[in-house]
Amino acid sequence: MAPFAIGSYIATAYWFSASTSFANPAVTLARGFGATFAGIGLANVPAFVVSQMIGAGLAVLADRALRQNP
C-alpha cells in the first residue's frame, strides 16, 4: 500500500501545489504569466531560473564526482 500512497502524494503535490516541481525554466516562465493559484509572480521568475541553473550545475558536478570515484 505504501508505494501507491507515496505515488499519490507526489502526483498531488506536483499537480496541485504552487511549486509544481519548477525544474524546467520554460515551465517557470509560463507559470509567471499564469493567473492560477499555482502560478508565481513574474518578478520571482529570474530568481527561480538562477536557482535552477545553480542546481543543474551542482548536479553535473555531483555526477562527475561520483563517476570518478566508484
GROMACS elastic network, one bead per residue, 0.5 to 0.9 nm:
[ bonds ]
;  ai    aj funct       b0    kb
    1     4     6  0.55130   500
    1     5     6  0.63639   500
    1     6     6  0.88332   500
    2     5     6  0.50223   500
    2     6     6  0.60845   500
    2     7     6  0.84865   500
    3     6     6  0.51843   500
    3     7     6  0.60474   500
    3     8     6  0.84889   500
    4     7     6  0.50864   500
    4     8     6  0.60096   500
    4     9     6  0.85021   500
    5     8     6  0.51183   500
    5     9     6  0.61218   500
    5    10     6  0.86871   500
    6     9     6  0.50492   500
    6    10     6  0.62190   500
    6    11     6  0.86070   500
    7    10     6  0.52052   500
    7    11     6  0.61406   500
    7    12     6  0.85268   500
    8    11     6  0.51371   500
    8    12     6  0.60270   500
    8    13     6  0.84977   500
    9    12     6  0.51571   500
    9    13     6  0.60742   500
    9    14     6  0.84934   500
   10    13     6  0.51037   500
   10    14     6  0.60075   500
   10    15     6  0.86460   500
   11    14     6  0.50733   500
   11    15     6  0.61759   500
   11    16     6  0.83281   500
   12    15     6  0.53813   500
   12    16     6  0.56692   500
   12    17     6  0.76326   500
   13    16     6  0.55361   500
   13    17     6  0.53312   500
   13    18     6  0.86347   500
   13    19     6  0.82743   500
   13    20     6  0.68628   500
   13    21     6  0.85766   500
   14    17     6  0.61542   500
   14    18     6  0.85092   500
   14    19     6  0.74621   500
   14    21     6  0.61622   500
   15    18     6  0.85739   500
   15    20     6  0.60221   500
   15    21     6  0.89388   500
   15    38     6  0.87034   500
   16    19     6  0.86677   500
   16    20     6  0.71887   500
   16    37     6  0.89320   500
   16    38     6  0.69806   500
   17    20     6  0.56312   500
   17    21     6  0.88292   500
   17    37     6  0.83850   500
   17    38     6  0.58514   500
   18    21     6  0.86519   500
   18    37     6  0.69914   500
   18    39     6  0.60817   500
   18    40     6  0.72112   500
   19    22     6  0.60459   500
   19    38     6  0.71662   500
   19    39     6  0.81599   500
   19    40     6  0.82967   500
   20    23     6  0.85776   500
   20    38     6  0.76680   500
   21    24     6  0.81194   500
   22    25     6  0.71058   500
   22    26     6  0.89591   500
   22    27     6  0.66018   500
   22    28     6  0.58130   500
   22    48     6  0.78309   500
   22    49     6  0.88192   500
   22    52     6  0.79345   500
   23    26     6  0.89416   500
   23    27     6  0.78055   500
   23    28     6  0.79124   500
   23    49     6  0.88653   500
   23    52     6  0.64196   500
   24    27     6  0.53502   500
   24    28     6  0.64091   500
   24    29     6  0.88498   500
   24    49     6  0.83143   500
   24    52     6  0.75757   500
   25    29     6  0.61573   500
   25    30     6  0.85784   500
   25    45     6  0.86201   500
   25    48     6  0.78687   500
   25    49     6  0.56511   500
   25    52     6  0.71995   500
   25    53     6  0.87190   500
   26    29     6  0.51508   500
   26    30     6  0.61904   500
   26    31     6  0.85733   500
   27    30     6  0.50386   500
   27    31     6  0.60285   500
   27    32     6  0.85197   500
   28    31     6  0.51092   500
   28    32     6  0.62322   500
   28    39     6  0.87050   500
   28    40     6  0.80158   500
   28    45     6  0.64651   500
   28    48     6  0.72377   500
   28    49     6  0.73272   500
   29    32     6  0.50252   500
   29    33     6  0.67949   500
   29    34     6  0.89766   500
   29    42     6  0.76863   500
   29    45     6  0.62893   500
   29    46     6  0.87600   500
   29    49     6  0.84593   500
   30    33     6  0.53751   500
   30    34     6  0.64487   500
   30    39     6  0.85808   500
   31    35     6  0.80240   500
   31    36     6  0.84149   500
   31    38     6  0.77015   500
   31    40     6  0.59361   500
   31    41     6  0.81350   500
   31    42     6  0.80995   500
   31    45     6  0.86071   500
   32    35     6  0.81375   500
   32    39     6  0.60804   500
   32    40     6  0.50929   500
   32    41     6  0.53892   500
   32    43     6  0.79125   500
   32    44     6  0.77733   500
   32    45     6  0.62974   500
   33    39     6  0.76575   500
   33    40     6  0.80182   500
   33    41     6  0.78192   500
   33    42     6  0.64360   500
   34    37     6  0.87358   500
   34    38     6  0.82788   500
   34    39     6  0.55544   500
   34    40     6  0.76448   500
   34    41     6  0.86996   500
   34    42     6  0.89157   500
   35    38     6  0.80911   500
   35    39     6  0.61478   500
   35    40     6  0.83898   500
   36    39     6  0.53033   500
   36    40     6  0.86342   500
   37    40     6  0.83365   500
   39    42     6  0.89444   500
   40    43     6  0.83979   500
   40    44     6  0.68551   500
   40    45     6  0.74845   500
   41    44     6  0.53481   500
   41    45     6  0.69519   500
   42    45     6  0.53725   500
   42    46     6  0.82389   500
   43    46     6  0.70375   500
   43    47     6  0.83895   500
   44    47     6  0.56184   500
   44    48     6  0.64998   500
   44    49     6  0.89406   500
   45    48     6  0.51161   500
   45    49     6  0.61878   500
   45    50     6  0.86574   500
   46    49     6  0.51308   500
   46    50     6  0.61246   500
   46    51     6  0.85149   500
   47    50     6  0.51824   500
   47    51     6  0.61105   500
   47    52     6  0.85657   500
   48    51     6  0.51121   500
   48    52     6  0.61543   500
   48    53     6  0.87308   500
   49    53     6  0.62392   500
   49    54     6  0.86477   500
   50    53     6  0.51174   500
   50    54     6  0.62293   500
   50    55     6  0.85800   500
   51    54     6  0.50734   500
   51    55     6  0.60867   500
   51    56     6  0.85540   500
   52    55     6  0.50338   500
   52    56     6  0.61146   500
   52    57     6  0.86086   500
   53    56     6  0.50181   500
   53    57     6  0.61647   500
   53    58     6  0.86098   500
   54    57     6  0.51015   500
   54    58     6  0.61909   500
   54    59     6  0.85844   500
   55    58     6  0.51055   500
   55    59     6  0.61208   500
   55    60     6  0.86847   500
   56    59     6  0.50357   500
   56    60     6  0.62950   500
   56    61     6  0.87298   500
   57    60     6  0.51531   500
   57    61     6  0.63140   500
   57    62     6  0.86548   500
   58    61     6  0.50588   500
   58    62     6  0.60803   500
   58    63     6  0.85052   500
   59    62     6  0.50622   500
   59    63     6  0.60493   500
   59    64     6  0.86103   500
   60    63     6  0.50659   500
   60    64     6  0.62166   500
   60    65     6  0.85965   500
   61    64     6  0.51819   500
   61    65     6  0.61325   500
   61    66     6  0.86000   500
   62    65     6  0.50845   500
   62    66     6  0.60854   500
   62    67     6  0.85427   500
   63    66     6  0.52170   500
   63    67     6  0.61299   500
   63    68     6  0.86978   500
   64    67     6  0.51634   500
   64    68     6  0.62817   500
   64    69     6  0.87865   500
   65    68     6  0.53351   500
   65    69     6  0.64003   500
   66    69     6  0.52754   500
   66    70     6  0.63258   500
   67    70     6  0.60056   500
